[in-house]
Amino acid sequence: MSDPLTHEGRSLPGYLAPASGTRALVLIHEWWGVNAHIKAVADRFAKAGYTTFAIDLFDGKVATTEAEAEVLRGGLDHKRAMWAIGTAQEALAAQGKKVGVVGFCLGGALALSASAAHPGFLACVPFYGIGQLSAGQVRSIRARVQGHFAQRDDWCTPAKVDALAADLTAAKGRFQFHRYDAGHAFFNETRPAYSEKDAALAFERTLGFLEETLA
């Protein structure tokens, strides 16, 4: 099912995968946009009992090459993206849902930023994405965090993961990080680095974390 999410007269573009119950997720895409892979991930979460809104921060544009993806990422209005992600959380919460945020790569970085900006998120699950968080942003994260990171990653490097862990520890944040002997984008079955074993384990861990956090 594909529909925008509406809140207080505002309509947000994206892909909505509904589920019964009181748990919901805002799913943030990679630099490719809301493509078939992201829709399939949303459907998987919905099947597991989470109403999932894959928010479209590229207004319907989908990249098929890295050059196209770089253009879309470079044109992203970060302030507008934070507003849209926060509005999606408010829309789902207004339906009586407990809301978490999950993101991949670019979306992982945005998930952490959104958790710092919007305390309504109870859980945050970034996959191989961190971004540049200030010390103040890290201190502002109230959500519980479960991160999934690749050991062989030139973008979201192990050193950056170590630094974020240290910052969260200093801020007394509630977090757990899992690291995989895999490459960047190991969860995405359309990418060369895809690891079926690691993707399955990461999804299992994510569901367990969300079950506990959004109970």
N, CA, C and O of each residue as an XYZ file, in Angstrom:
860
protein
N       0.855     -1.184      0.000
C       0.000      0.000      0.000
C       0.888      1.229      0.000
O       1.827      1.318      0.790
N       0.602      2.169     -0.871
C       1.414      3.369     -0.957
C       0.530      4.589     -0.789
O      -0.354      4.843     -1.607
N       0.770      5.341      0.273
C      -0.024      6.527      0.562
C       0.839      7.534      1.288
O       1.793      7.159      1.969
N       0.511      8.831      1.148
C       1.192      9.817      1.981
C       0.671      9.707      3.409
O      -0.380      9.117      3.661
N       1.424     10.283      4.333
C       1.004     10.353      5.730
C       0.565     11.789      5.990
O       1.280     12.734      5.657
N      -0.597     11.942      6.576
C      -1.156     13.279      6.785
C      -1.230     13.600      8.259
O      -1.612     12.761      9.074
N      -0.857     14.835      8.597
C      -0.909     15.281      9.987
C      -1.194     16.772     10.026
O      -0.452     17.582      9.471
N      -2.284     17.113     10.694
C      -2.681     18.517     10.860
C      -2.694     19.255      9.529
O      -2.204     20.377      9.410
N      -3.266     18.595      8.541
C      -3.400     19.216      7.229
C      -2.167     19.155      6.361
O      -2.199     19.603      5.215
N      -1.085     18.613      6.877
C       0.149     18.501      6.104
C       0.279     17.074      5.579
O       0.041     16.110      6.307
N       0.651     16.954      4.336
C       0.798     15.645      3.716
C       2.266     15.371      3.440
O       2.942     16.166      2.787
N       2.760     14.236      3.944
C       4.149     13.854      3.755
C       4.238     12.738      2.725
O       3.524     11.743      2.850
N       5.089     12.868      1.714
C       5.216     11.794      0.727
C       5.974     10.611      1.297
O       6.876     10.774      2.118
N       5.605      9.429      0.860
C       6.304      8.240      1.306
C       5.507      6.989      1.013
O       4.529      7.017      0.266
N       5.931      5.904      1.605
C       5.307      4.604      1.421
C       4.839      4.111      2.784
O       5.647      3.931      3.695
N       3.545      3.896      2.921
C       2.967      3.493      4.196
C       2.622      2.012      4.174
O       1.848      1.550      3.336
N       3.209      1.278      5.110
C       2.918     -0.147      5.265
C       2.236     -0.324      6.616
O       2.914     -0.322      7.644
N       0.905     -0.479      6.644
C       0.178     -0.498      7.919
C       0.236     -1.840      8.622
O       0.442     -2.885      8.004
N       0.051     -1.783      9.926
C      -0.044     -2.988     10.752
C      -0.960     -2.675     11.925
O      -1.121     -1.512     12.295
N      -1.548     -3.686     12.500
C      -2.373     -3.483     13.679
C      -1.464     -3.319     14.895
O      -0.278     -3.644     14.841
N      -2.021     -2.820     15.977
C      -1.226     -2.656     17.184
C      -0.769     -1.232     17.394
O      -1.163     -0.320     16.666
N       0.070     -1.053     18.399
C       0.430      0.292     18.852
C       1.881      0.655     18.589
O       2.388      1.613     19.171
N       2.559     -0.087     17.728
C       3.972      0.184     17.467
C       4.148      0.661     16.029
O       3.501      0.159     15.109
N       5.031      1.634     15.855
C       5.221      2.207     14.523
C       6.661      2.648     14.332
O       7.390      2.895     15.292
N       7.049      2.740     13.068
C       8.396      3.158     12.705
C       8.352      4.212     11.605
O       7.509      4.164     10.710
N       9.273      5.160     11.691
C       9.606      6.005     10.549
C      10.873      5.409      9.955
O      11.895      5.305     10.635
N      10.808      5.025      8.708
C      11.931      4.387      8.007
C      12.550      5.407      7.057
O      11.853      6.007      6.239
N      13.863      5.599      7.170
C      14.553      6.618      6.359
C      15.479      5.932      5.357
O      16.323      5.114      5.723
N      15.306      6.276      4.119
C      15.977      5.601      3.005
C      17.452      5.970      2.867
O      17.937      6.930      3.466
N      18.140      5.177      2.063
C      19.513      5.453      1.653
C      19.509      6.583      0.615
O      18.469      7.175      0.322
N      20.680      6.862      0.076
C      20.759      7.952     -0.904
C      20.108      7.589     -2.239
O      20.076      8.405     -3.160
N      19.588      6.359     -2.341
C      18.887      5.955     -3.562
C      17.438      6.449     -3.580
O      16.835      6.538     -4.649
N      16.880      6.766     -2.433
C      15.474      7.171     -2.372
C      14.574      6.004     -1.983
O      15.049      4.923     -1.634
N      13.271      6.241     -2.049
C      12.293      5.196     -1.696
C      12.118      4.288     -2.909
O      11.209      4.470     -3.719
N      12.999      3.321     -3.013
C      12.965      2.385     -4.135
C      12.310      1.075     -3.703
O      11.761      0.976     -2.606
N      12.375      0.084     -4.567
C      11.718     -1.192     -4.271
C      12.311     -1.853     -3.029
O      11.589     -2.485     -2.258
N      13.602     -1.713     -2.835
C      14.239     -2.309     -1.650
C      13.673     -1.706     -0.368
O      13.316     -2.439      0.554
N      13.589     -0.391     -0.302
C      13.086      0.269      0.913
C      11.619     -0.092      1.145
O      11.208     -0.305      2.286
N      10.843     -0.161      0.093
C       9.444     -0.568      0.253
C       9.351     -1.988      0.797
O       8.495     -2.283      1.631
N      10.229     -2.860      0.329
C      10.224     -4.241      0.821
C      10.610     -4.296      2.296
O      10.057     -5.094      3.052
N      11.556     -3.450      2.710
C      11.937     -3.393      4.123
C      10.753     -2.910      4.961
O      10.480     -3.454      6.031
N      10.056     -1.887      4.469
C       8.863     -1.404      5.179
C       7.830     -2.515      5.326
O       7.225     -2.671      6.386
N       7.631     -3.280      4.268
C       6.662     -4.391      4.319
C       7.096     -5.449      5.331
O       6.254     -6.028      6.018
N       8.396     -5.704      5.428
C       8.888     -6.683      6.404
C       8.594     -6.229      7.830
O       8.164     -7.022      8.667
N       8.827     -4.965      8.094
C       8.540     -4.452      9.429
C       7.038     -4.491      9.716
O       6.620     -4.812     10.829
N       6.239     -4.166      8.714
C       4.784     -4.209      8.909
C       4.324     -5.632      9.197
O       3.463     -5.854     10.049
N       4.896     -6.580      8.493
C       4.538     -7.982      8.720
C       4.897     -8.404     10.141
O       4.247     -9.276     10.717
N       5.933     -7.786     10.703
C       6.355     -8.090     12.069
C       5.539     -7.334     13.110
O       5.752     -7.505     14.310
N       4.602     -6.495     12.656
C       3.701     -5.824     13.585
C       3.938     -4.349     13.791
O       3.410     -3.766     14.738
N       4.728     -3.723     12.916
C       5.043     -2.302     13.050
C       4.480     -1.522     11.866
O       4.919     -1.713     10.732
N       3.520     -0.653     12.121
C       3.118      0.269     11.061
C       4.353      1.058     10.665
O       4.986      1.691     11.510
N       4.696      1.025      9.395
C       5.963      1.617      8.958
C       5.726      2.630      7.848
O       5.104      2.337      6.827
N       6.244      3.834      8.081
C       6.162      4.876      7.062
C       7.568      5.145      6.541
O       8.410      5.701      7.246
N       7.811      4.743      5.289
C       9.082      5.021      4.626
C       8.995      6.421      4.047
O       8.477      6.620      2.948
N       9.497      7.372      4.782
C       9.362      8.769      4.375
C      10.223      9.045      3.138
O      11.349      8.560      3.033
N       9.684      9.818      2.219
C      10.379     10.115      0.971
C      10.946     11.534      1.047
O      10.221     12.514      0.874
N      12.234     11.626      1.306
C      12.884     12.937      1.430
C      13.354     13.482      0.090
O      13.874     14.595      0.019
N      13.173     12.702     -0.978
C      13.578     13.131     -2.321
C      12.381     13.438     -3.219
O      12.537     13.595     -4.430
N      11.188     13.523     -2.629
C       9.988     13.922     -3.380
C       9.761     13.077     -4.631
O       9.500     13.605     -5.712
N       9.864     11.768     -4.469
C       9.546     10.866     -5.570
C      10.709     10.507     -6.468
O      10.586      9.611     -7.303
N      11.833     11.182     -6.319
C      12.990     10.883     -7.165
C      13.714      9.649     -6.623
O      13.886      9.494     -5.414
N      14.131      8.779     -7.540
C      14.860      7.562     -7.188
C      16.095      7.473     -8.073
O      16.011      7.604     -9.294
N      17.243      7.248     -7.441
C      18.495      7.140     -8.188
C      18.778      5.685     -8.542
O      18.446      4.773     -7.785
N      19.384      5.485     -9.684
C      19.804      4.136    -10.092
C      21.313      4.055    -10.291
O      21.852      2.964    -10.478
N      22.002      5.197    -10.254
C      23.464      5.215    -10.340
C      24.001      6.037     -9.178
O      23.280      6.849     -8.598
N      25.274      5.823     -8.839
C      25.876      6.575     -7.745
C      25.933      8.065     -8.059
O      25.799      8.893     -7.158
N      26.129      8.412     -9.329
C      26.161      9.826     -9.706
C      24.808     10.482     -9.449
O      24.743     11.600     -8.939
N      23.730      9.784     -9.803
C      22.388     10.313     -9.543
C      22.131     10.418     -8.045
O      21.550     11.395     -7.574
N      22.568      9.407     -7.302
C      22.357      9.409     -5.855
C      23.110     10.552     -5.192
O      22.602     11.174     -4.258
N      24.317     10.831     -5.669
C      25.101     11.923     -5.107
C      24.406     13.268     -5.320
O      24.433     14.136     -4.448
N      23.790     13.427     -6.477
C      23.044     14.665     -6.751
C      21.868     14.806     -5.789
O      21.633     15.882     -5.239
N      21.129     13.710     -5.590
C      19.984     13.757     -4.680
C      20.432     14.037     -3.245
O      19.827     14.852     -2.548
N      21.484     13.363     -2.812
C      21.984     13.589     -1.456
C      22.471     15.022     -1.291
O      22.213     15.663     -0.272
N      23.175     15.514     -2.297
C      23.701     16.871     -2.214
C      22.618     17.940     -2.192
O      22.821     19.030     -1.657
N      21.466     17.620     -2.776
C      20.372     18.590     -2.812
C      19.425     18.506     -1.631
O      18.442     19.245     -1.567
N      19.713     17.609     -0.691
C      18.811     17.432      0.447
C      18.867     18.642      1.374
O      19.944     19.080      1.778
N      17.706     19.167      1.700
C      17.579     20.263      2.659
C      17.477     19.630      4.049
O      16.430     19.094      4.411
N      18.546     19.690      4.817
C      18.592     18.987      6.096
C      17.537     19.514      7.066
O      16.901     18.735      7.776
N      17.353     20.814      7.098
C      16.357     21.391      8.006
C      14.954     20.905      7.650
O      14.170     20.554      8.532
N      14.646     20.886      6.370
C      13.330     20.407      5.927
C      13.182     18.921      6.230
O      12.106     18.466      6.619
N      14.274     18.158      6.051
C      14.221     16.725      6.338
C      13.926     16.478      7.811
O      13.123     15.606      8.144
N      14.568     17.236      8.694
C      14.316     17.072     10.133
C      12.865     17.418     10.470
O      12.239     16.753     11.295
N      12.342     18.450      9.832
C      10.935     18.797     10.061
C      10.019     17.663      9.594
O       9.082     17.289     10.301
N      10.285     17.125      8.423
C       9.430     16.074      7.863
C       9.470     14.814      8.722
O       8.433     14.204      8.982
N      10.661     14.425      9.161
C      10.795     13.220      9.985
C      10.075     13.421     11.311
O       9.386     12.519     11.788
N      10.231     14.595     11.909
C       9.538     14.883     13.156
C       8.033     14.918     12.991
O       7.301     14.454     13.865
N       7.565     15.460     11.887
C       6.124     15.500     11.624
C       5.569     14.088     11.436
O       4.458     13.790     11.873
N       6.349     13.220     10.782
C       5.924     11.820     10.626
C       5.789     11.151     11.989
O       4.846     10.395     12.225
N       6.731     11.430     12.882
C       6.639     10.865     14.237
C       5.376     11.366     14.931
O       4.665     10.581     15.559
N       5.093     12.637     14.827
C       3.906     13.207     15.464
C       2.632     12.605     14.883
O       1.677     12.343     15.614
N       2.616     12.385     13.569
C       1.435     11.814     12.923
C       1.159     10.405     13.431
O       0.010     10.052     13.699
N       2.202      9.606     13.561
C       2.027      8.238     14.043
C       1.678      8.225     15.533
O       0.858      7.420     15.974
N       2.297      9.111     16.302
C       1.982      9.192     17.728
C       0.541      9.623     17.945
O      -0.103      9.187     18.899
N       0.033     10.480     17.064
C      -1.355     10.935     17.172
C      -2.342      9.796     16.946
O      -3.509      9.893     17.325
N      -1.866      8.711     16.325
C      -2.693      7.511     16.138
C      -2.576      6.552     17.321
O      -3.075      5.428     17.273
N      -1.916      7.007     18.374
C      -1.749      6.170     19.552
C      -0.584      5.209     19.463
O      -0.549      4.209     20.179
N       0.376      5.500     18.587
C       1.506      4.593     18.382
C       2.730      5.030     19.202
O       2.958      6.221     19.415
N       3.501      4.050     19.651
C       4.842      4.284     20.163
C       5.781      4.188     18.973
O       5.748      3.205     18.233
N       6.618      5.201     18.784
C       7.310      5.354     17.502
C       8.823      5.272     17.654
O       9.416      5.894     18.536
N       9.428      4.489     16.771
C      10.871      4.435     16.632
C      11.278      4.899     15.246
O      10.431      5.097     14.374
N      12.584      5.072     15.044
C      13.087      5.483     13.739
C      14.224      4.548     13.340
O      15.104      4.243     14.145
N      14.192      4.098     12.087
C      15.204      3.203     11.530
C      15.709      3.827     10.239
O      14.917      4.319      9.434
N      17.014      3.811     10.036
C      17.546      4.381      8.806
C      18.776      3.639      8.323
O      19.490      3.011      9.105
N      19.015      3.722      7.018
C      20.131      3.031      6.382
C      21.047      4.035      5.690
O      20.593      4.860      4.897
N      22.350      3.957      6.000
C      23.351      4.808      5.365
C      22.999      6.281      5.596
O      23.010      6.726      6.744
N      22.693      7.042      4.564
C      22.214      8.411      4.746
C      21.086      8.440      5.762
O      21.046      9.311      6.631
N      20.167      7.483      5.652
C      19.041      7.421      6.571
C      19.460      7.110      7.991
O      18.810      7.562      8.933
N      20.544      6.340      8.173
C      21.042      6.070      9.509
C      21.544      7.334     10.186
O      21.273      7.573     11.362
N      22.282      8.142      9.425
C      22.754      9.412      9.956
C      21.574     10.328     10.308
O      21.576     10.976     11.355
N      20.579     10.374      9.436
C      19.418     11.212      9.690
C      18.594     10.699     10.868
O      17.987     11.487     11.594
N      18.572      9.379     11.058
C      17.843      8.809     12.192
C      18.433      9.294     13.507
O      17.695      9.642     14.429
N      19.760      9.319     13.598
C      20.404      9.817     14.808
C      20.139     11.303     15.002
O      19.843     11.741     16.114
N      20.243     12.080     13.932
C      19.972     13.513     14.032
C      18.524     13.766     14.443
O      18.246     14.651     15.252
N      17.606     12.981     13.878
C      16.190     13.153     14.200
C      15.914     12.791     15.650
O      15.081     13.425     16.297
N      16.603     11.778     16.169
C      16.422     11.406     17.565
C      16.900     12.507     18.496
O      16.333     12.717     19.568
N      17.945     13.208     18.081
C      18.426     14.338     18.875
C      17.452     15.512     18.821
O      17.276     16.232     19.804
N      16.820     15.694     17.658
C      15.933     16.840     17.469
C      14.517     16.605     17.970
O      13.816     17.553     18.326
N      14.091     15.337     18.000
C      12.689     15.022     18.314
C      12.626     13.978     19.427
O      12.785     12.787     19.160
N      12.398     14.405     20.664
C      12.388     13.466     21.794
C      11.231     12.480     21.765
O      11.195     11.565     22.587
N      10.288     12.636     20.849
C       9.179     11.688     20.755
C       9.585     10.319     20.256
O       8.843      9.353     20.433
N      10.756     10.215     19.630
C      11.238      8.896     19.200
C      11.745      8.128     20.418
O      12.579      8.620     21.179
N      11.227      6.919     20.587
C      11.615      6.091     21.727
C      12.764      5.159     21.399
O      13.491      4.732     22.296
N      12.935      4.841     20.134
C      13.987      3.930     19.690
C      14.597      4.468     18.408
O      13.914      5.070     17.580
N      15.900      4.240     18.261
C      16.612      4.685     17.061
C      17.538      3.565     16.622
O      18.364      3.092     17.402
N      17.398      3.138     15.360
C      18.224      2.042     14.837
C      18.920      2.513     13.556
O      18.343      2.429     12.472
N      20.156      3.007     13.678
C      20.919      3.377     12.482
C      21.729      2.210     11.942
O      22.434      1.531     12.690
N      21.625      1.985     10.651
C      22.464      1.012      9.959
C      23.541      1.771      9.195
O      23.235      2.584      8.323
N      24.802      1.504      9.523
C      25.987      2.047      8.849
C      25.824      3.495      8.381
O      26.092      3.839      7.230
N      25.371      4.336      9.333
C      25.269      5.767      9.085
C      25.377      6.516     10.395
O      24.707      6.166     11.366
N      26.219      7.555     10.436
C      26.404      8.345     11.652
C      26.242      9.834     11.383
O      25.546     10.526     12.126
N      26.874     10.330     10.332
C      26.833     11.764     10.081
C      27.789     12.494     11.009
O      28.729     11.908     11.545
N      27.530     13.782     11.189
C      28.377     14.610     12.055
C      27.511     15.173     13.178
O      26.855     16.203     13.021
N      27.522     14.481     14.307
C      26.729     14.906     15.454
C      27.595     15.713     16.403
O      28.701     15.300     16.752
N      27.089     16.860     16.816
C      27.802     17.648     17.817
C      27.626     17.010     19.188
O      26.757     16.159     19.378
N      28.448     17.419     20.136
C      28.317     16.910     21.501
C      26.943     17.246     22.062
O      26.358     16.458     22.805
N      26.428     18.423     21.703
C      25.103     18.816     22.165
C      24.020     17.930     21.594
O      23.071     17.581     22.296
N      24.148     17.558     20.325
C      23.170     16.656     19.723
C      23.188     15.297     20.407
O      22.134     14.735     20.703
N      24.372     14.771     20.657
C      24.474     13.463     21.310
C      23.806     13.512     22.681
O      23.094     12.582     23.059
N      24.032     14.592     23.422
C      23.413     14.721     24.742
C      21.901     14.834     24.660
O      21.202     14.532     25.628
N      21.389     15.268     23.510
C      19.948     15.459     23.347
C      19.202     14.185     22.989
O      17.972     14.161     23.019
N      19.927     13.127     22.652
C      19.276     11.877     22.259
C      18.669     11.200     23.484
O      19.386     10.783     24.393
N      17.354     11.096     23.500
C      16.650     10.432     24.594
C      16.227      9.008     24.215
O      15.944      8.185     25.086
N      16.188      8.737     22.946
C      15.817      7.400     22.479
C      16.891      6.389     22.855
O      18.065      6.737     22.986
N      16.484      5.143     23.026
C      17.456      4.065     23.111
C      17.963      3.778     21.700
O      17.195      3.801     20.737
N      19.241      3.511     21.590
C      19.883      3.367     20.282
C      20.448      1.963     20.138
O      21.117      1.449     21.035
N      20.166      1.356     18.997
C      20.841      0.112     18.617
C      21.438      0.325     17.228
O      20.704      0.502     16.255
N      22.765      0.309     17.135
C      23.429      0.546     15.862
C      23.965     -0.720     15.240
O      24.390     -1.637     15.942
N      23.943     -0.771     13.892
C      24.466     -1.914     13.139
C      25.509     -1.384     12.150
O      25.191     -0.605     11.251
N      26.754     -1.821     12.332
C      27.850     -1.245     11.571
C      28.743     -2.328     10.969
O      28.893     -3.416     11.524
N      29.331     -1.999      9.819
C      30.215     -2.928      9.108
C      31.667     -2.647      9.483
O      32.080     -1.493      9.599
N      32.413     -3.696      9.667
C      33.824     -3.535      9.992
C      34.646     -3.114      8.771
O      35.699     -2.492      8.913
N      34.167     -3.450      7.584
C      34.868     -3.077      6.356
C      34.070     -1.986      5.649
O      33.371     -2.240      4.668
N      34.194     -0.763      6.173
C      33.376      0.350      5.689
C      34.245      1.596      5.621
O      34.726      2.079      6.646
N      34.444      2.114      4.420
C      35.282      3.298      4.242
C      34.528      4.601      4.486
O      35.139      5.666      4.567
N      33.195      4.520      4.604
C      32.392      5.738      4.817
C      32.030      5.883      6.284
O      32.377      6.878      6.921
N      31.345      4.907      6.810
C      31.018      4.885      8.240
C      32.045      3.968      8.903
O      31.760      2.809      9.206
N      33.226      4.501      9.117
C      34.372      3.679      9.506
C      34.264      3.195     10.957
O      33.558      3.798     11.765
N      34.966      2.108     11.278
C      34.999      1.654     12.669
C      35.460      2.740     13.634
O      34.984      2.797     14.768
N      36.376      3.599     13.203
C      36.849      4.686     14.068
C      35.717      5.665     14.384
O      35.612      6.149     15.511
N      34.885      5.953     13.408
C      33.747      6.844     13.646
C      32.740      6.197     14.579
O      32.139      6.871     15.415
N      32.555      4.896     14.440
C      31.647      4.176     15.334
C      32.190      4.222     16.761
O      31.436      4.434     17.710
N      33.508      4.022     16.909
C      34.127      4.101     18.225
C      33.917      5.483     18.846
O      33.630      5.601     20.038
N      34.063      6.518     18.029
C      33.916      7.882     18.538
C      32.485      8.150     18.989
O      32.265      8.790     20.017
N      31.506      7.659     18.218
C      30.120      7.852     18.619
C      29.817      7.088     19.906
O      29.109      7.592     20.779
N      30.349      5.880     20.021
C      30.148      5.100     21.247
C      30.713      5.840     22.449
O      30.100      5.866     23.516
N      31.883      6.439     22.274
C      32.490      7.192     23.372
C      31.640      8.407     23.732
O      31.461      8.711     24.912
N      31.120      9.098     22.730
C      30.278     10.272     22.985
C      28.984      9.879     23.696
O      28.544     10.565     24.618
N      28.377      8.775     23.265
C      27.142      8.319     23.908
C      27.410      7.871     25.346
O      26.601      8.108     26.243
N      28.542      7.229     25.547
C      28.904      6.821     26.902
C      29.087      8.039     27.797
O      28.610      8.057     28.932
N      29.773      9.051     27.291
C      29.996     10.272     28.070
C      28.687     10.981     28.385
O      28.543     11.615     29.431
N      27.726     10.862     27.453
C      26.429     11.513     27.636
C      25.442     10.635     28.401
O      24.277     10.989     28.580
N      25.945      9.466     28.853
C      25.090      8.510     29.566
C      23.893      8.068     28.716
O      22.794      7.842     29.222
N      24.143      7.954     27.415
C      23.096      7.478     26.513
C      22.903      5.975     26.641
O      23.825      5.246     27.006
N      21.703      5.528     26.337
C      21.391      4.097     26.388
C      21.546      3.535     24.977
O      20.744      3.830     24.090
N      22.579      2.728     24.779
C      22.853      2.262     23.419
C      23.521      0.900     23.439
O      24.101      0.477     24.440
N      23.421      0.233     22.308
C      24.174     -0.995     22.045
C      24.540     -0.991     20.572
O      23.703     -0.699     19.718
N      25.788     -1.314     20.277
C      26.257     -1.358     18.898
C      26.620     -2.803     18.541
O      27.231     -3.526     19.328
N      26.226     -3.192     17.339
C      26.614     -4.491     16.796
C      27.483     -4.247     15.564
O      27.186     -3.391     14.730
N      28.551     -5.013     15.474
C      29.471     -4.866     14.344
C      29.550     -6.194     13.590
O      29.502     -7.275     14.176
N      29.671     -6.070     12.281
C      29.596     -7.243     11.420
C      30.825     -7.290     10.521
O      31.292     -6.259     10.037
N      31.331     -8.470     10.306
C      32.467     -8.654      9.403
C      31.936     -8.618      7.976
O      31.841     -9.635      7.290
N      31.598     -7.412      7.566
C      30.924     -7.211      6.276
C      31.290     -5.834      5.750
O      31.999     -5.067      6.402
N      30.788     -5.536      4.550
C      31.026     -4.235      3.947
C      29.810     -3.328      4.074
O      28.731     -3.751      4.489
N      30.015     -2.087      3.709
C      28.941     -1.101      3.761
C      27.737     -1.578      2.932
O      27.893     -2.162      1.860
N      26.536     -1.312      3.457
C      25.284     -1.694      2.794
C      25.057     -3.200      2.778
O      24.440     -3.735      1.857
N      25.562     -3.876      3.806
C      25.425     -5.341      3.839
C      23.977     -5.799      3.983
O      23.680     -6.971      3.749
N      23.068     -4.898      4.363
C      21.669     -5.274      4.538
C      20.881     -5.222      3.224
O      19.807     -5.814      3.116
N      21.410     -4.526      2.248
C      20.692     -4.271      0.999
C      21.004     -5.358     -0.032
O      22.119     -5.449     -0.544
N      19.992     -6.179     -0.322
C      20.212     -7.332     -1.200
C      20.501     -6.934     -2.642
O      20.866     -7.793     -3.444
N      20.351     -5.670     -2.996
C      20.640     -5.225     -4.351
C      22.078     -4.722     -4.511
O      22.486     -4.361     -5.615
N      22.849     -4.695     -3.418
C      24.202     -4.147     -3.458
C      25.246     -5.258     -3.407
O      24.985     -6.327     -2.855
N      26.427     -5.015     -3.977
C      27.471     -6.053     -4.010
C      27.902     -6.526     -2.624
O      28.322     -7.672     -2.471
N      27.805     -5.668     -1.618
C      28.266     -6.028     -0.270
C      27.235     -6.821      0.524
O      27.489     -7.184      1.673
N      26.086     -7.092     -0.064
C      25.015     -7.777      0.665
C      25.515     -9.080      1.287
O      26.177     -9.887      0.635
N      25.182     -9.262      2.566
C      25.520    -10.494      3.283
C      24.231    -11.054      3.865
O      23.686    -10.501      4.821
N      23.749    -12.130      3.303
C      22.483    -12.711      3.753
C      22.524    -13.063      5.234
O      21.573    -12.796      5.969
N      23.625    -13.659      5.667
C      23.760    -14.068      7.065
C      23.729    -12.865      7.997
O      23.008    -12.867      8.994
N      24.511    -11.839      7.673
C      24.580    -10.668      8.548
C      23.286     -9.860      8.506
O      22.855     -9.321      9.525
N      22.672     -9.777      7.338
C      21.400     -9.058      7.226
C      20.322     -9.734      8.063
O      19.538     -9.061      8.733
N      20.282    -11.053      8.026
C      19.281    -11.781      8.810
C      19.503    -11.581     10.304
O      18.550    -11.383     11.058
N      20.762    -11.632     10.730
C      21.071    -11.440     12.147
C      20.738    -10.014     12.585
O      20.189     -9.809     13.668
N      21.066     -9.041     11.757
C      20.772     -7.646     12.096
C      19.276     -7.403     12.201
O      18.827     -6.667     13.080
N      18.498     -8.013     11.312
C      17.055     -7.829     11.363
C      16.482     -8.493     12.621
O      15.603     -7.934     13.277
N      16.977     -9.667     12.945
C      16.524    -10.361     14.157
C      16.832     -9.525     15.399
O      15.990     -9.390     16.287
N      18.030     -8.973     15.453
C      18.405     -8.133     16.588
C      17.551     -6.872     16.645
O      17.149     -6.438     17.724
N      17.280     -6.294     15.500
C      16.459     -5.084     15.457
C      15.058     -5.357     15.984
O      14.535     -4.581     16.785
N      14.447     -6.448     15.544
C      13.105     -6.782     16.010
C      13.089     -7.024     17.522
O      12.159     -6.596     18.206
N      14.101     -7.701     18.042
C      14.166     -7.923     19.473
C      14.282     -6.624     20.252
O      13.641     -6.445     21.288
N      15.105     -5.725     19.743
C      15.288     -4.411     20.368
C      14.014     -3.595     20.336
O      13.633     -3.006     21.347
N      13.349     -3.550     19.193
C      12.106     -2.792     19.068
C      11.002     -3.385     19.913
O      10.211     -2.649     20.503
N      10.936     -4.716     19.984
C       9.934     -5.377     20.811
C      10.056     -4.918     22.265
O       9.057     -4.672     22.941
N      11.279     -4.811     22.720
C      11.517     -4.402     24.105
C      11.291     -2.897     24.291
O      10.684     -2.471     25.274
N      11.782     -2.106     23.347
C      11.785     -0.659     23.511
C      10.419     -0.027     23.282
O      10.066      0.953     23.938
N       9.656     -0.584     22.359
C       8.348      0.003     22.030
C       7.198     -0.787     22.659
O       6.055     -0.674     22.217
N       7.489     -1.573     23.671
C       6.454     -2.385     24.338
C       5.431     -1.483     25.036
O       4.487     -1.980     25.650
